[in-house]
Amino acid sequence: MIGLPPFEDAAQFGPAARQMVDANTTVVAMSGPPLMHGTGCWLGLMFPHMLGGTSVCWRTAVLNQKRFGARRADRVSQIIIVGDAFAKPLWGLETEPDRWDTSSLKLMISSGAIFSRPR
């Protein structure tokens, strides 16, 4: 998920964070769910920070098509979602594949809800 082998000990987080900061490869995560949701808190806030990364936070918990294009300067590398409700705005890429700059995006994580059948 972050380009490093799995950690076997919590003591490995510090050196890994230093390595990622020095290499300018830290995680920039944007959490769709609010931070009171376990998925939003752990994957969108705590995990990136444990490795020297950044979390992009919003004043409202609405994840919509405007949100994906609003913060290009943040260079988000991970989007955290919870199932279909958060993934549906991405359907806009089917009809307009160049609508948003997704060049920095490496990973989309969904946890806490299942996806419906493909349409």
Stockholm file with secondary structure:
# STOCKHOLM 1.0

chainA/1-119         MIGLPPFEDAAQFGPAARQMVDANTTVVAMSGPPLMHGTGCWLGLMFPHMLGGTSVCWRTAVLNQKRFGARRADRVSQIIIVGDAFAKPLWGLETEPDRWDTSSLKLMISSGAIFSRPR
#=GR chainA/1-119 SS CCSSCCCSSGGGHHHHHHHHHHTTCCCEEEESSCTTSHIIIIIIIIHHHHTTCEEECCSSCCCCHHHHHHTGGGCCCEEEECSHHHHGGGGHHHHCTTSSCCTTCCEEEECSSCCCCCC
#=GC SS_cons         CCSSCCCSSGGGHHHHHHHHHHTTCCCEEEESSCTTSHIIIIIIIIHHHHTTCEEECCSSCCCCHHHHHHTGGGCCCEEEECSHHHHGGGGHHHHCTTSSCCTTCCEEEECSSCCCCCC
//
